[in-house]
Amino acid sequence: MPKQKTKSSAKKRFKLTGTGKIKRKHAFKSHILTKKSKKRKLKLTHDTLVHANDVNSIKEQLRLK
């Protein structure tokens, strides 16, 4: 049987942490930055974890299950 392929879009967007959680970047940081406050842009810069409701879906896309 052929190998299972991961979703290319998912492997570009998500990374695993050392403890097995899934890390993601924030949206809304690419353009139209002049109207956004400095505080808001700074918060969007940092990575965050994927919400618990989405973890199973992303693990399936990354073929981790």
N, C-alpha and C positions, 0 to 999 in steps of 0.2 A: 504494500500500500504506500502511496506517496506521503510525504511529510505534510503536516498541517502548516499552513502559512499564516503568519500574523497579519493583522490589518496594518498596512503601511501608515495610514493616518494616525493610528493609535500609537505605534511605536515612536513616531515623531513627537507626539504631544505629551506622553506620560513616561515617568521614570519610577523605578522601585527604590524605596529607601532600604536601609540596612535591616530594618525590622519587618519588611514586607509590606509596608503601606505604599500607596500610590500617590506620587507627587504630580502637581500640575501647575501651570502658569495662569495668571489672571488674564481675562479678556479686557478689551477697551484701553489698551496702552499703546496702540500702533499709530494713530493719527488723531487729528483734531484735539491736540493737547493744550492749546492756548486757553480754552474755556474751563479746563479742569484745574482744580486747586493743586498746589504743591503737595499738600498732605494726601490728597486722593491719589496722585500719580505715584507718590512714594509707597503707599500701601499696595498699589497694583504691581509694583516692581517685584515684590517678594513672592516666592512660591508658597503654595498652600497644599493641603491634602485634599484628595477627592472625597466627596460626601459618601457616607456609608451606603446610601441607596444606590449609588452608581458603581460601587466597587466590583460587584459580580459581573456586570456588563463589560467593564473594562478588562477585567481578568480574562474573560472569554475572548475578547478581541485580541489580547496579547497572548492567548493560548497558554495561560498559567494554570487553568483549572485542571 
